[in-house]
Amino acid sequence: FFILLNIAVGGNWPGSPNASTEFPQQMQIDYVRVYQQNSAPSITGEISVNRDQKNISFKTVESDDFTYNWSVPSDATITSGQGTNNIIVDWGCDAGNVTCELTGNCDTYNLELAVSIEDIEIQGETTIEPNTNNNIYKINELASATYSWTFPPGVSIEGEQDTNVVSLNWGTEPGYVKMDATSTCGTESDSLYVFISSQLPYPDPATPHAIPGTIQAVNYDYGGEGIAYHDSD
């Protein structure tokens, strides 16, 4: 669409300009306002979660004219937000749907979001400098779980180990960070290999580039000061 604002002069109506036409003339515009109907509301949030994952947020459009009635799978729990546009959920063990009956002055919407299950995954840097502290590794927080971390010799942990987030003081050797999480849904495990910064292939330090072949300039190597280049500042 486009909007055309004009002062029409001449034509079949009201007729050609003549001595009675008042010039100069002006049209004064205070503002132009355009309205657009909102698209149908929907639920937003994570569509893939861990078993027993804690504090997951789901939300929909906010309005004082709406009432909200949320529901989650039987083994999940709404911990806060029922009756509002944003709920916090502790998930259960299985995939399922988050639904919301959204009632307004004009319509009632039955919203639905399918949520699948994924295994736990350790998050953290895969390449670090030797003898560095406060290297953070974590998994998503689970609602009712015990956590058991293991790591290579020469690596120490700061603080508690029975938690979903650990801070590691690394040594000089690479190795695996491993996690076993036991909750009401069972025991899950994950591991992450951590490299010591050196002239490693990028973007996957565990996969050397095939030669002969083509190496993209941006994917040369991880390198580091005194290894693959020298920083001038």
VOVO-17322 format. One record per residue (C-alpha): residue number from 1; residue in one letter; x, y, z. Coordinates in nm, 4 decimals, always signed. Layout:
residues N
   k r        x        y        z
 NUM A        X        Y        Z
...
end
This chain:
residues 233
   k r        x        y        z
   1 F  +0.0000  +0.0000  +0.0000
   2 F  +0.0985  +0.3639  -0.0386
   3 I  -0.0628  +0.6857  +0.0790
   4 L  -0.1070  +0.9804  -0.1567
   5 L  -0.1792  +1.3260  -0.0117
   6 N  -0.2457  +1.5939  -0.2711
   7 I  -0.4386  +1.9093  -0.3663
   8 A  -0.6111  +1.8321  -0.6948
   9 V  -0.6299  +2.1169  -0.9467
  10 G  -0.8273  +2.0839  -1.2680
  11 G  -0.9691  +1.7763  -1.4272
  12 N  -1.3299  +1.6732  -1.4773
  13 W  -1.4129  +1.7515  -1.1166
  14 P  -1.4379  +2.0239  -0.9975
  15 G  -1.3332  +2.1621  -1.3352
  16 S  -1.0433  +2.3463  -1.4878
  17 P  -0.8812  +2.6309  -1.2932
  18 N  -1.0337  +2.9714  -1.3649
  19 A  -1.0460  +3.3188  -1.2161
  20 S  -1.2323  +3.1856  -0.9101
  21 T  -0.9554  +2.9369  -0.8190
  22 E  -0.7776  +3.0580  -0.5092
  23 F  -0.3978  +3.0565  -0.5335
  24 P  -0.1666  +3.0163  -0.3539
  25 Q  -0.3176  +2.7245  -0.1615
  26 Q  -0.1872  +2.4793  +0.0982
  27 M  -0.2857  +2.1554  +0.2665
  28 Q  -0.1735  +2.1231  +0.6284
  29 I  -0.1042  +1.7688  +0.7572
  30 D  -0.0865  +1.7117  +1.1324
  31 Y  +0.0041  +1.3428  +1.1016
  32 V  -0.0740  +1.0230  +0.9173
  33 R  -0.1585  +0.7199  +1.1289
  34 V  -0.1594  +0.3658  +0.9903
  35 Y  -0.3098  +0.0699  +1.1737
  36 Q  -0.2192  -0.2907  +1.1179
  37 Q  -0.3917  -0.5904  +1.2719
  38 N  -0.1552  -0.8040  +1.4763
  39 S  -0.0712  -1.1491  +1.3507
  40 A  -0.2175  -1.4392  +1.5450
  41 P  -0.0431  -1.4791  +1.8830
  42 S  +0.1943  -1.7679  +1.9456
  43 I  +0.4052  -1.9188  +2.2240
  44 T  +0.7785  -1.8528  +2.2210
  45 G  +1.0365  -2.0432  +2.4210
  46 E  +1.2791  -2.3321  +2.4019
  47 I  +1.1610  -2.6072  +2.1683
  48 S  +1.4269  -2.8534  +2.2835
  49 V  +1.5093  -2.9037  +2.6526
  50 N  +1.6953  -3.1433  +2.8798
  51 R  +1.5201  -3.3995  +3.0956
  52 D  +1.4381  -3.2419  +3.4320
  53 Q  +1.5655  -2.9013  +3.3130
  54 K  +1.4895  -2.6142  +3.5508
  55 N  +1.3635  -2.2577  +3.5020
  56 I  +1.2497  -2.2714  +3.1382
  57 S  +1.0637  -1.9614  +3.0190
  58 F  +0.7644  -1.9676  +2.7836
  59 K  +0.5748  -1.6553  +2.6869
  60 T  +0.3128  -1.5116  +2.4544
  61 V  +0.1759  -1.1674  +2.3705
  62 E  +0.1070  -0.9416  +2.6696
  63 S  -0.2171  -0.7458  +2.7047
  64 D  -0.4446  -0.6332  +2.9866
  65 D  -0.7350  -0.7501  +2.7697
  66 F  -0.6215  -1.1165  +2.7720
  67 T  -0.6646  -1.3908  +3.0271
  68 Y  -0.4121  -1.6750  +3.0243
  69 N  -0.4560  -2.0405  +3.1158
  70 W  -0.1386  -2.2448  +3.0679
  71 S  -0.0866  -2.6195  +3.0770
  72 V  +0.2254  -2.8376  +3.0541
  73 P  +0.2848  -3.2157  +3.0450
  74 S  +0.1859  -3.4042  +3.3601
  75 D  +0.5465  -3.4584  +3.4732
  76 A  +0.6390  -3.0906  +3.4278
  77 T  +0.5629  -2.8132  +3.6787
  78 I  +0.4696  -2.4481  +3.6305
  79 T  +0.6670  -2.2831  +3.9099
  80 S  +0.5474  -1.9270  +3.8445
  81 G  +0.3499  -1.7104  +3.6036
  82 Q  +0.0194  -1.8971  +3.5668
  83 G  -0.2425  -1.6394  +3.4651
  84 T  +0.0186  -1.4126  +3.3025
  85 N  +0.1804  -1.4012  +2.9590
  86 N  +0.5084  -1.5563  +3.0869
  87 I  +0.5484  -1.8830  +3.2803
  88 I  +0.8535  -2.0532  +3.4294
  89 V  +0.8572  -2.4323  +3.4052
  90 D  +1.0578  -2.7173  +3.5560
  91 W  +1.0457  -2.9848  +3.2861
  92 G  +0.9872  -3.3565  +3.3323
  93 C  +1.1345  -3.6616  +3.1618
  94 D  +0.9470  -3.6733  +2.8317
  95 A  +0.8683  -3.4566  +2.5316
  96 G  +0.5323  -3.2817  +2.5247
  97 N  +0.3354  -2.9696  +2.4475
  98 V  +0.3070  -2.6363  +2.6248
  99 T  -0.0390  -2.4901  +2.5659
 100 C  -0.2117  -2.1657  +2.6534
 101 E  -0.5783  -2.0751  +2.6238
 102 L  -0.5652  -1.7043  +2.5475
 103 T  -0.8990  -1.5256  +2.5800
 104 G  -0.9518  -1.1659  +2.4716
 105 N  -1.2420  -0.9332  +2.4012
 106 C  -1.2776  -1.0574  +2.0453
 107 D  -1.1349  -1.4085  +2.0222
 108 T  -1.0092  -1.7112  +2.2104
 109 Y  -0.6818  -1.8644  +2.0924
 110 N  -0.5653  -2.2145  +2.1782
 111 L  -0.1884  -2.1857  +2.1452
 112 E  +0.0488  -2.4819  +2.1397
 113 L  +0.4262  -2.5284  +2.1312
 114 A  +0.5822  -2.8728  +2.0859
 115 V  +0.8880  -2.9308  +2.3060
 116 S  +1.1338  -3.2138  +2.2372
 117 I  +1.3996  -3.3708  +2.4594
 118 E  +1.7750  -3.3488  +2.4031
 119 D  +2.0642  -3.4985  +2.6008
 120 I  +2.2697  -3.2844  +2.8365
 121 E  +2.5654  -3.1057  +2.6780
 122 I  +2.8678  -2.9518  +2.8454
 123 Q  +2.9172  -2.5886  +2.7472
 124 G  +3.2582  -2.4244  +2.7645
 125 E  +3.5767  -2.3429  +2.5739
 126 T  +3.7344  -2.6290  +2.3814
 127 T  +4.0717  -2.4528  +2.3434
 128 I  +4.2342  -2.2703  +2.6349
 129 E  +4.5695  -2.1278  +2.7351
 130 P  +4.7818  -2.3428  +2.9722
 131 N  +4.7912  -2.2591  +3.3437
 132 T  +4.4809  -2.0417  +3.3312
 133 N  +4.2199  -2.0066  +3.6042
 134 N  +3.8440  -1.9636  +3.6146
 135 N  +3.7629  -2.1709  +3.3068
 136 I  +3.3841  -2.2148  +3.3256
 137 Y  +3.2089  -2.5373  +3.2206
 138 K  +2.8404  -2.6026  +3.2742
 139 I  +2.5253  -2.7832  +3.1761
 140 N  +2.1705  -2.6517  +3.2016
 141 E  +2.0470  -2.6570  +3.5602
 142 L  +1.8309  -2.9583  +3.6415
 143 A  +1.5452  -2.9488  +3.8906
 144 S  +1.6418  -3.2457  +4.1076
 145 A  +1.9893  -3.3739  +4.0288
 146 T  +2.3286  -3.4582  +4.1674
 147 Y  +2.6290  -3.3645  +3.9562
 148 S  +2.9635  -3.5427  +3.9326
 149 W  +3.2457  -3.3774  +3.7358
 150 T  +3.5790  -3.5343  +3.6416
 151 F  +3.8733  -3.3681  +3.4671
 152 P  +4.2365  -3.4410  +3.3752
 153 P  +4.5247  -3.4644  +3.6246
 154 G  +4.6724  -3.1240  +3.6966
 155 V  +4.3301  -2.9559  +3.6812
 156 S  +4.1683  -2.8326  +4.0035
 157 I  +3.8185  -2.7101  +4.0782
 158 E  +3.7219  -2.3935  +4.2640
 159 G  +3.4214  -2.4276  +4.4932
 160 E  +3.1619  -2.7045  +4.5001
 161 Q  +3.1591  -2.9969  +4.2588
 162 D  +2.7933  -3.1004  +4.3036
 163 T  +2.6616  -2.8193  +4.0859
 164 N  +2.5757  -2.7602  +3.7223
 165 V  +2.8516  -2.4950  +3.6842
 166 V  +3.2190  -2.5454  +3.7728
 167 S  +3.5247  -2.3208  +3.7590
 168 L  +3.8439  -2.5060  +3.6665
 169 N  +4.2062  -2.4046  +3.7086
 170 W  +4.3785  -2.5707  +3.4151
 171 G  +4.7304  -2.7120  +3.3966
 172 T  +4.9437  -2.7761  +3.0894
 173 E  +4.7915  -3.0915  +2.9431
 174 P  +4.4773  -3.1364  +2.7298
 175 G  +4.2057  -3.3803  +2.8297
 176 Y  +3.8382  -3.4527  +2.8874
 177 V  +3.5956  -3.2678  +3.1110
 178 K  +3.3223  -3.5184  +3.1991
 179 M  +2.9869  -3.4856  +3.3703
 180 D  +2.7423  -3.7400  +3.5161
 181 A  +2.4054  -3.5957  +3.6177
 182 T  +2.1589  -3.8126  +3.8092
 183 S  +1.7995  -3.6933  +3.8450
 184 T  +1.4512  -3.8405  +3.8743
 185 C  +1.4770  -3.9168  +3.5023
 186 G  +1.7921  -4.1310  +3.5415
 187 T  +2.1612  -4.0698  +3.4806
 188 E  +2.2993  -3.8850  +3.1798
 189 S  +2.6613  -3.8249  +3.0839
 190 D  +2.8563  -3.5996  +2.8524
 191 S  +3.2224  -3.5236  +2.7869
 192 L  +3.4112  -3.2396  +2.6214
 193 Y  +3.7729  -3.2602  +2.5051
 194 V  +3.9725  -2.9492  +2.5903
 195 F  +4.2803  -2.8624  +2.3827
 196 I  +4.5735  -2.6550  +2.4979
 197 S  +4.6232  -2.3564  +2.2692
 198 S  +4.8728  -2.4402  +1.9951
 199 Q  +4.8854  -2.4484  +1.6182
 200 L  +4.5592  -2.6428  +1.5890
 201 P  +4.3345  -2.6620  +1.2823
 202 Y  +4.0356  -2.4317  +1.2787
 203 P  +3.7355  -2.4547  +1.3122
 204 D  +3.7642  -2.8118  +1.4480
 205 P  +4.0923  -2.8621  +1.6344
 206 A  +4.0418  -3.2404  +1.6281
 207 T  +4.0169  -3.2561  +1.2470
 208 P  +4.3312  -3.1600  +1.0496
 209 H  +4.2775  -3.0007  +0.7095
 210 A  +4.3158  -3.2387  +0.4173
 211 I  +4.6214  -3.1656  +0.2036
 212 P  +4.6206  -3.1320  -0.0909
 213 G  +4.3057  -2.9274  -0.0544
 214 T  +4.1705  -2.5798  +0.0046
 215 I  +4.1988  -2.4025  +0.3369
 216 Q  +3.9882  -2.0901  +0.3764
 217 A  +4.2006  -1.7978  +0.4954
 218 V  +3.9639  -1.7353  +0.7889
 219 N  +3.9986  -2.1018  +0.8932
 220 Y  +4.3784  -2.1242  +0.9108
 221 D  +4.4403  -2.2240  +1.2725
 222 Y  +4.3769  -2.1372  +1.6369
 223 G  +4.7372  -2.0332  +1.6837
 224 G  +4.8097  -1.7906  +1.9600
 225 E  +5.0769  -1.5468  +2.0662
 226 G  +5.4212  -1.6862  +1.9841
 227 I  +5.2769  -1.9894  +1.8009
 228 A  +5.1257  -1.8919  +1.4679
 229 Y  +5.1657  -1.5150  +1.4627
 230 H  +5.2851  -1.2238  +1.6723
 231 D  +5.0563  -0.9587  +1.8156
 232 S  +5.1902  -0.6074  +1.7570
 233 D  +4.9659  -0.4459  +2.0208
end
